[in-house]
Every structure is written in C-alpha cells, then in structure tokens.
Amino acid sequence: MTSRINGRPARVLLVEDDPGDVELTRETLRDGKVHIELQVVNDGFEALQYLRKQGDHRDALMPDLVILDLNLPRKDGREVLREIREDPELKHLPVVVLTTSSADEDIVRSYGLGANCYATKPMGLGEFSKIVKAIQEFWLTVVKLPPNHD
C-alpha cells in the first residue's frame, strides 16, 4: 500500500446506511493500493455534522473524498450534496455519488447539485467491488485533489 497525500493515508468519508454496502466498501478499500482511513456515517444529518465538526464529530478530520449514497435517513443525499456545495468551507470537497438509482432524473439532479461523478451500485458483490476499486483508483491515485485544510 502507498500513502496518498503528503505522507498520510487518504481520508474517505462514506455516507451510507446499508450495513452490507458499508462492509463491502470497507473490505474493498482495505485491499486496495492506497492506504485509506475510512470514516462512516449512516445518514445525511450526521454527514453534515461530521463535515462541519459539530456534535460528536468536533475532532473529525476533513476527508479528501466523500462517497455519498442518495437514499439516506433524516436528510437525503441530494440535500447533503446541496449543502456541501453551498458551504464555503466544504464546496471544494470531491463528492462521488454511489447509489442504487439509475434514474436519469437522479443523475441529472446530482450533477446539477455539483456531484463530481455518479455511479450506480450494481447488484452483484463482485461488480460492486469493481466499482469501489475504480473509484479508489481514479480519485485517490489519478486525480489531483485540492489541499485538505483540517
């Protein structure tokens, strides 16, 4: 494994409420080429608290990448994405939407709200792992990310 950013592990915030998808994402990222510190929150409200260092997340470190599901409890992913893009402290964060929806309406709306990319979760475990590996490879090895200010 290699460190990705200034000699430290890459930080990824996964916003996902499905425990199975969380575990599969965790395993896939753990087996990848990049050393990653994965943080997981289970709903949109908590995601924004984490990113804004509020509540139980006062000591949270700013992620280098956010992987966001759209269908979340308390505050859905569309609202989270909108609030990220409207917040001057957060708007620079790369956000990858990874969700079950393949509806054109969701894709167009997500890009309109400022998603950096949109991927649909496939049904099979092997295909799901391939998508997560592709996200990891592209966003954490190919792309030049903005500086992270904790």
Buried (B, 14 or more C-beta within 10 A) or exposed (E): EEEBBEEEBBBBBBBBBBEEBBEBBBEBBEEBEBBBBBBBBBBBBBBBBBBBBEEEBEEBBBBBBBBBBBBBEBBBBBBBBBBBBEBEEBEBBBBBBBBBBEEEEBBEBBBEBBBBBBBBBBEEEEEBBEBBBEBBBEBBEEEEBEEBEE
